[in-house]
Amino acid sequence: MLRFKFWQQLGSFLTYSWKLILRHYQALLVLLIGVLLPLQIFAELADNVWEKEGLAWDMPILLWLREAASPELDRFAIILTKLGVYWGVFPVAIAIGLILLWQRRWRSLTYYSLTLIGSTFINVTVKLLAARDRPALWDSPAPEMDYSFPSGHAMSSMTFIVALIILLWGSRWQWPVTILGGLFTLAIGWTRLYLGVHYPSDIVAGWAVSIAWAVGVALLIKPYSLRTRTERHSTR
């Protein structure tokens, strides 16, 4: 009798769990793909950097990109790389924040501000903890003096784009911003490698932790779930 009750209760538990999973499978997939997987990638890279072991693919990629170097490409990369923070992401992020403030989209503004500011703190903290020196394979035309891991430009551009995609999710701007934003983050990552101021692992780690942070904060604050009709109309 006790055995029968045990199996009956176990069956009820499994049935309930399965229904719960089906009901929230989208959120679970977002958690898995958007947070846990990027965090795993970041943790693996960070552990390697912490142990000072180096990554076999870092140097070959840098040297391969350097083969295409020219004075003209140097100037182009120097201009383009500035869009990753001060000339591009920073002023556009301020403008978007002011628009959200003007529209009184408090939840969206809270998410947006917390995500961007938090990403900066994460970058500074991890850089100090990892204390990874910059690559020194050649004299960079745009040298950097602080630590290398993870890339601040990669983090700022990726955090900005992912946060923007989340705010525009479900609107007509969702896919254009996703496509153009993806190309933008790739271009900024390329400039950091071409200029010789970051290892590829710095870029990948920056992208990974930025995605995990932006998606994780969105799962907590849910800036897309309580939009008013006015908010929805303004993004369409």
C-alpha positions as CSV (number, residue, x, y, z in Angstrom):
1,M,0.0,0.0,0.0
2,L,2.8,2.4,0.9
3,R,4.6,1.4,-2.2
4,F,1.5,2.2,-4.3
5,K,1.1,5.6,-2.7
6,F,4.8,6.4,-3.3
7,W,4.6,5.6,-7.0
8,Q,1.2,7.5,-7.2
9,Q,2.8,10.6,-5.6
10,L,5.9,10.3,-7.8
11,G,3.6,10.1,-10.9
12,S,1.7,13.1,-9.8
13,F,4.9,15.0,-9.2
14,L,6.3,14.1,-12.6
15,T,3.0,15.0,-14.4
16,Y,2.9,18.4,-12.6
17,S,6.6,19.0,-13.4
18,W,6.1,18.2,-17.1
19,K,3.1,20.6,-17.3
20,L,5.1,23.3,-15.6
21,I,8.0,22.8,-18.0
22,L,5.6,23.0,-21.0
23,R,4.0,26.1,-19.7
24,H,7.3,27.9,-19.2
25,Y,9.5,26.2,-21.8
26,Q,10.2,29.5,-23.6
27,A,11.6,31.1,-20.4
28,L,13.6,28.0,-19.7
29,L,15.1,28.1,-23.2
30,V,16.0,31.7,-22.8
31,L,17.6,31.0,-19.4
32,L,19.6,28.1,-20.9
33,I,20.7,29.7,-24.2
34,G,20.7,33.3,-23.1
35,V,22.3,33.0,-19.7
36,L,23.7,29.6,-18.7
37,L,25.4,28.8,-22.0
38,P,27.1,32.3,-22.3
39,L,28.2,32.1,-18.6
40,Q,29.7,28.7,-19.2
41,I,31.7,30.0,-22.2
42,F,32.9,33.0,-20.1
43,A,33.8,30.9,-17.1
44,E,35.9,28.5,-19.3
45,L,37.8,31.5,-20.8
46,A,38.2,33.3,-17.5
47,D,39.5,30.1,-15.8
48,N,42.1,29.7,-18.6
49,V,43.2,33.4,-18.3
50,W,43.3,33.1,-14.5
51,E,45.6,30.1,-14.7
52,K,47.8,31.9,-17.2
53,E,47.7,29.0,-19.5
54,G,46.9,30.9,-22.7
55,L,44.6,29.8,-25.5
56,A,46.1,28.0,-28.6
57,W,43.9,30.0,-31.1
58,D,44.6,33.5,-29.7
59,M,48.0,34.1,-31.4
60,P,47.3,32.5,-34.8
61,I,44.1,34.6,-35.3
62,L,45.9,37.8,-34.4
63,L,48.8,37.1,-36.7
64,W,46.4,36.1,-39.5
65,L,44.5,39.4,-39.2
66,R,47.7,41.4,-39.1
67,E,48.6,40.1,-42.6
68,A,46.1,42.4,-44.1
69,A,47.5,45.5,-42.4
70,S,47.9,48.7,-44.3
71,P,48.1,52.4,-43.3
72,E,44.6,53.0,-44.8
73,L,43.1,50.1,-42.9
74,D,44.8,51.3,-39.8
75,R,43.1,54.7,-40.1
76,F,39.7,53.0,-40.8
77,A,40.0,50.7,-37.8
78,I,41.0,53.5,-35.5
79,I,37.9,55.5,-36.5
80,L,35.5,52.6,-36.4
81,T,36.7,51.3,-33.0
82,K,35.8,54.6,-31.4
83,L,32.1,53.9,-32.2
84,G,32.3,51.0,-29.8
85,V,32.2,53.3,-26.8
86,Y,32.7,57.1,-26.8
87,W,31.8,58.1,-30.4
88,G,28.9,55.6,-30.9
89,V,27.5,53.5,-28.1
90,F,27.8,56.1,-25.4
91,P,26.0,59.1,-27.1
92,V,23.3,56.9,-28.7
93,A,22.7,55.1,-25.4
94,I,22.2,58.5,-23.7
95,A,19.8,59.5,-26.4
96,I,17.7,56.3,-26.1
97,G,17.6,56.7,-22.3
98,L,16.3,60.3,-22.7
99,I,13.6,59.0,-25.1
100,L,12.5,56.4,-22.6
101,L,12.5,59.0,-19.9
102,W,10.4,61.4,-22.1
103,Q,7.9,58.5,-22.8
104,R,7.8,57.6,-19.1
105,R,8.6,54.0,-19.8
106,W,10.0,53.5,-16.3
107,R,10.4,49.8,-16.4
108,S,12.2,49.9,-19.7
109,L,14.4,52.8,-18.5
110,T,15.2,50.9,-15.3
111,Y,16.2,47.8,-17.2
112,Y,18.2,49.8,-19.8
113,S,20.1,51.9,-17.3
114,L,20.8,49.0,-15.0
115,T,22.0,46.8,-17.8
116,L,24.4,49.3,-19.3
117,I,25.8,50.6,-16.0
118,G,26.1,47.1,-14.6
119,S,28.0,45.9,-17.7
120,T,30.6,48.7,-17.1
121,F,31.1,47.6,-13.5
122,I,31.5,44.0,-14.5
123,N,34.1,44.9,-17.1
124,V,36.2,47.0,-14.7
125,T,36.0,44.4,-11.9
126,V,36.9,41.4,-14.0
127,K,39.8,43.3,-15.6
128,L,41.2,44.0,-12.2
129,L,40.8,40.4,-11.1
130,A,42.1,38.8,-14.2
131,A,45.0,41.3,-14.7
132,R,45.7,40.1,-18.2
133,D,48.3,42.1,-20.1
134,R,47.5,43.3,-23.6
135,P,49.0,41.5,-26.6
136,A,52.4,42.7,-27.6
137,L,52.9,41.1,-31.0
138,W,53.4,44.4,-32.8
139,D,53.3,48.1,-32.1
140,S,49.6,49.0,-32.2
141,P,48.6,52.2,-34.0
142,A,46.1,52.8,-31.2
143,P,47.7,51.3,-28.0
144,E,45.8,50.8,-24.7
145,M,47.3,50.9,-21.3
146,D,44.8,49.1,-19.1
147,Y,44.2,45.3,-18.7
148,S,42.9,43.2,-21.6
149,F,40.4,40.7,-20.3
150,P,37.5,41.0,-21.1
151,S,37.3,43.6,-23.9
152,G,35.4,46.8,-22.8
153,H,34.6,47.7,-26.4
154,A,33.1,44.2,-27.0
155,M,31.1,44.4,-23.8
156,S,29.7,47.9,-24.4
157,S,28.7,47.2,-28.0
158,M,27.2,43.8,-27.2
159,T,25.4,44.9,-24.0
160,F,23.9,48.0,-25.9
161,I,22.7,45.9,-28.8
162,V,21.2,43.0,-26.8
163,A,19.4,45.5,-24.4
164,L,18.0,47.3,-27.4
165,I,16.8,44.1,-29.1
166,I,15.1,43.1,-25.8
167,L,13.3,46.5,-25.6
168,L,12.2,46.3,-29.2
169,W,11.2,42.6,-29.1
170,G,7.9,42.1,-30.9
171,S,8.1,45.3,-32.8
172,R,8.9,45.8,-36.5
173,W,12.4,47.0,-35.5
174,Q,13.3,43.7,-33.9
175,W,15.0,42.0,-36.8
176,P,16.6,45.0,-38.5
177,V,18.3,46.0,-35.1
178,T,19.3,42.3,-34.6
179,I,21.0,42.0,-38.0
180,L,22.6,45.5,-38.1
181,G,23.5,45.2,-34.4
182,G,25.1,41.9,-34.9
183,L,27.2,43.3,-37.8
184,F,28.1,46.2,-35.6
185,T,29.4,44.1,-32.7
186,L,31.4,41.9,-35.1
187,A,32.9,45.0,-36.7
188,I,33.9,46.5,-33.3
189,G,35.4,43.1,-32.3
190,W,37.4,43.0,-35.5
191,T,38.9,46.5,-34.9
192,R,40.1,45.4,-31.4
193,L,41.9,42.4,-32.9
194,Y,43.2,44.2,-36.0
195,L,44.7,46.9,-33.8
196,G,46.4,44.3,-31.7
197,V,45.0,45.5,-28.4
198,H,43.0,42.4,-27.5
199,Y,43.2,38.6,-27.8
200,P,40.2,36.9,-29.5
201,S,39.4,35.3,-26.2
202,D,39.0,38.8,-24.7
203,I,36.4,39.5,-27.4
204,V,34.5,36.3,-27.0
205,A,34.5,36.5,-23.2
206,G,33.2,40.1,-23.4
207,W,30.4,39.1,-25.8
208,A,29.4,36.1,-23.7
209,V,29.2,37.8,-20.3
210,S,27.3,40.8,-21.9
211,I,24.7,38.5,-23.4
212,A,24.3,36.6,-20.0
213,W,24.0,39.9,-18.1
214,A,21.6,41.6,-20.4
215,V,19.3,38.6,-20.8
216,G,19.5,37.7,-17.1
217,V,18.5,41.2,-16.0
218,A,15.6,41.1,-18.5
219,L,14.4,37.9,-17.0
220,L,14.2,39.6,-13.6
221,I,12.8,43.0,-14.6
222,K,10.8,41.9,-17.6
223,P,10.8,45.2,-19.4
224,Y,8.8,43.7,-22.3
225,S,6.0,42.2,-20.2
226,L,4.2,45.2,-18.9
227,R,4.2,47.6,-21.8
228,T,1.2,49.9,-22.1
229,R,-0.6,50.2,-25.4
230,T,1.2,53.5,-25.9
231,E,4.6,51.8,-25.5
232,R,3.6,49.1,-28.0
233,H,2.4,51.6,-30.5
234,S,5.6,53.7,-30.2
235,T,7.8,50.8,-31.1
236,R,5.7,49.7,-34.1
